[in-house]
Amino acid sequence: MAEVSKPARRGQIGRLGDEAPPAAASSNLTAKTYRDLNFKVPLHFRQRFKLEAVQRDMSQVDLLQAAFNYFVAHNPRDGHDDDE
């Protein structure tokens, strides 16, 4: 019969320097931390939004950020500073 070696003891696995190299970060996430922003929109708005982003050669994130920044710049809150 073939000789079977004993399994490694708990806590002994990976101690011999055979650690995996750290995974490289995706190139589209460099220097920024992104989080999900989830909400429902009407189907027609979603279609228009996606089409507008494509026609302007922008990502949907860039379009949303540009629209939000424009809205905030042109619609100051009553009694509040712009940079709060």
C-alpha positions, 0 to 999 in steps of 0.5 A: 500500500502507498504510504499516506502522510499526516495532514498538516496541523491546524495553524501550520498551513501556509507558514512556509512562505508560500503565500499568494501575492496580493491581488492587484486592484482594478485599474478603474478604481485607482485613488478613489473609493466607490460605493454602490448607490442604488435606487429605482427610476422609471424605465424610460428615464433609465433608457434616456440616461444610458443613451445620453451617456453613450451619445456623450461618450461618458460613463454613467457615473460621470454623467450622474456626477456632472448632473448632480454638480450642475444641480447643486451649483445652480440650485443653492439651498435657502439659508445654507452655504454651498459647501456644506 
